[in-house]
């Protein structure tokens, strides 16, 4: 849209008039008094401001177009049920699920540009995404840890988090993962309104398992007209979180009896002493990120 405006006859004409007026004032000022010159200079400055505003106009028009599109999207989704809303954005949901299946829940600390970058980093392996949290001059991991420390101040949560982080700082990532995964299991079961707490992991960590929780969130966000929050929750966080929990708590094709270890961290293989490899730092960061998102979505209610 901005290119169309810049190439339009009206835009070129306005700029041409502004330039001619500036040249005219420059020539006139050679033969007038200092007082008049000051007045002409003031007019010249005003013309400069006008010309600059014309140069900025494409950006303003582009913003106006974005706002118009946003308002139209809000209107189009008004009155949609949760199922209809998710069907409308099926492509976005599947895109987010891909991150969870690769170990990363879309974070409350990320934005659309960051997530696009995650997609590129995944091409080099899921460990590369850890750079978003733990790269050079990056403090997001510190922010996550500090936020969780403020949450886990009593009972078993404090003990498990403290022991997990001590092991993490000592680079004993297998011990850290044991504590942090136990804490993750605890917090999900305490905070999420599952239809039945006795459900199997396979039933819990699925869209069906999160039915009650999602229905209540959708209702609240609809009542509050929280369109952007609804998109973040239902198109980004829920899909990636459920996919991550499914991967980490459910064996899937990697049953013990098959003897094939999963190429990613899995609770059952870790806790039952079946792993034949060391756990890496980024895998603990994945758990910390998931804990942070869970507290963000379901804590403080």
Secondary structure, DSSP 8 states (H G I E B T S, - for coil): -HHHHHTSHHHHHHHHHHHHHHHHHHHHGGGS-HHHHHHHHHHHHHHHHHHHHHHHHHHHHHHHHHHHHHHHHHHHHTT--HHHHHHHTHHHHHHHHHHHHTT----TT--HHHHHHHHHHHTT-GGGGGHHHHSTT--HHHHHHHHHHHH--SHHHHHHHHHHHHHHHTT-HHHHHHHHHHHHHHHHHHHS--S-TT--HHHHSSTTTTHHHHHHHHHHHHHTT-HHHHHIIIIIIHHHHHHHHHHHH--TT--GGGT---SS--HHHHHTT---S---HHHHHHHHHHHHHHHHHHS--
